[in-house]
């Protein structure tokens, strides 16, 4: 038998393809495990039904996490848009996720301060932490002010009647010293808050996709 025939046999080619697929799968899983720390304990863990498929796979393969497997049975067709506010040094200071669904738009500023938060509708906020034997106080920019600015911009871009605004804080943080005029919830309560949201106007699937694109989302044609 010609050695070349063995090298080019269907079994050899199939085994080679299988090895490539397994190697690619192993790389995918390793990267997924390494990035899990960026998901655990975040608002993403509440918004998506699971990490590997509903979040990580969509993010890294389709580059699109605008639809949530967890939200779909709760609010039907929807789109998610993520936005950031940065300071003069380019550091992200406020993160916002907007949920566009049949009952309007709800924009959520989410934060994990790892300490006690203190603040109101205006002026700066503070994070209070105990470091060793010292009590530290750190000034941060007001996320409510940023959320108000963002909601105003959304209304201008989309021409909707109103945008519901919510502040979400990671579970385990003390926010008893935060006194604001908009709802303040923990991450674990955010799904219920989204389900209850109603801006007083209706949107169909075409409206939702149109608003999503106006807010910077891209839909594959």
N, C-alpha and C positions, 0 to 999 in steps of 0.2 A: 504493500500500500504506500502510496506517495505521502510523506509527512505533511505536505501542504494540504492534502485532502482532510487530514485530521484537524489541522489548525483552523480550517475554514468550515468545519462541520457545523450543522445547525446547533448541536448541543453546546459546543464551545462558544459560539456566538451568543447563545441564550444565557449561558453562565456568566459571560463577560458583562452583558447588559444587566443581569441580576446584581452583580457585584457593584456596578455603578449606581444602581437604584438604591441598594442598601447603604452604600457610602453616603449618598446624598441625604437619605433619610436620617442617618446617624448624625450628620452635620446639623440638619434641621433640628433634631431633638436636643442636641447639646446646646445649640444657640438658644433654643426655647427655654431650657433649664436655666441658663445663665441670665436671661432677661426676665425671669419670673419675679425677681426682686423689684422690678419696675412696675409690677402689676399688683402684687400682694399688698393688701391694706390700702389700696388707692380707690378712687371712685370708679375706675375701670372694672374692678372686681364686683361692683354692684350693678353696673350698667350692662355687662355682658354675661351670658349664661355660663361660659367657661373660658379658661385661659387659652388652651392650645388651639382650638378650632374657631370659636366665635371671635376671639381677639387676635392672638398671635398669628395664626394662619392667614386671616383676612388682611392683617396689617402688613405682613412681609411677602405674601404671594400676590394678593390683589391690590395691595396698597390702598385699601378702602375699608374703614371701620365705621362707615356712616350708617350702617344698619346693624341692629342688635337682635340676636336670637332671643334674648330675655325680654326685650321690650315689645317685640312683635305681638305675642299673645295678649299683652296687657293694653297696648294702645293702637294696635294695627300698624298700617304702613307709616313709616316715619323716616327721618334722616337726622343724623347727628353732625354737628359742626363744632370743631374745636378752635379756639382763638386764644391768643396770649397778649398781655400787656407787658411791655418791657420798660425798664428805667433808662436813664441816659447812658449808663454803662453797658446796656444791652442785656442785663439780667432780667429774667422773667419774674415779674412780681405778682401778677394775677393771671390765673388760668380760668377759662370759661368754656363750658360746653352748652350748646343750644340744641334743644330737642324740637324739631319741627314735626308736628303731627296733625291729625284731623281737627283738633280743637284750638290750634294756634301755635305760638312759639313760646317756649319757656327757656330762659337763659339762666344758667347756674354757675356762679363763681364758686370754685371748690378749692379747699386749702387744708393742708396738714401741717399745723404749726409746731407740733411736738412741745406743747407747753400751754399755759393759760393765756387766752386771748382777752384783750381789753380794747373796746372801741365802740363807735357809734356811726351814725349816718355821715357825719362830716369829720374833718380833721384826721390826723394820723391814728393808726392802730399801734398796739404794743403786744409783744409776746413776753411773758414772764416765765423764767425758767430757774430752777435751782441747779447750780453748777458747783459740786462739792459742798462747801458750807456757805457759799455765796448765793444770794438771790440776784439774778441778772434780769435786766429789762431791755428789750430790743425794739426799736421803732421800725414799723413797716408801713408801706403805703396802703391807703384805705381801699380795700377791694370793692366796697359798696359803691364808692365814687366811680371806680373803673367800670363796674357793672352797669351803673346808670348811664355812663357815657356810651358803653357798648350797645345797650338797649336802644338808646336814642339813634345811634348810627344804623342799627338794624331796621328800625322803623322808616328811616329816610331811604334806605336802599330798597326795601321791599314794599313800602307803602301799606303795611298792615296797620290795623287800628291800635293794637297794643302788644306789648311783649311782657310776659310774666317774668318776674325776677326773684331768684332764690339764692341764698348763701348756704353752702354745704361745708361742714367741718368734719374731718376724719374722726371716727369713733375713738373714744379714749381721751380726747382733748377737752379741757375745761373751757367752756365758752359762756359761763354764767355772768361774766362781766361785759358781754357784748350786748348792746341794746340798740337794735336797728328796726326800721319800719317795714322791712321786707321779711318774709319767712326765713328762719334760721333752723336748719335741720342737720342731723348727723348723716354720714354716708349711708348707713343702713336704712335710713328713712327715705332716701331719695326716690326710690321706685314709687312708693305711695304718693309722694309729692307730685311726681310727673303724672301719675294716673288721675289725680284730682285736678290737675291744671286745666283751666278752661278760660280762654281769652275772649270768649263771646262771639267768635266768628268761626266759620267752617272752612276747611281746606281739603280739596281732593288730592289724589296722587299727583296729578299734573301740577297743581299749585305747590305742593310740597317740594317736588323736584325743581321747580322754577325758583323758589325761594332759596333752596339749597345751593343752586348755581350762583345766585346773586350774592350769596355769602361766601363764595370762594370754592364751593365744592365742584368736583368734576365728575360727570356721569359718562360712562363708557357707552358709545353709540353702537 
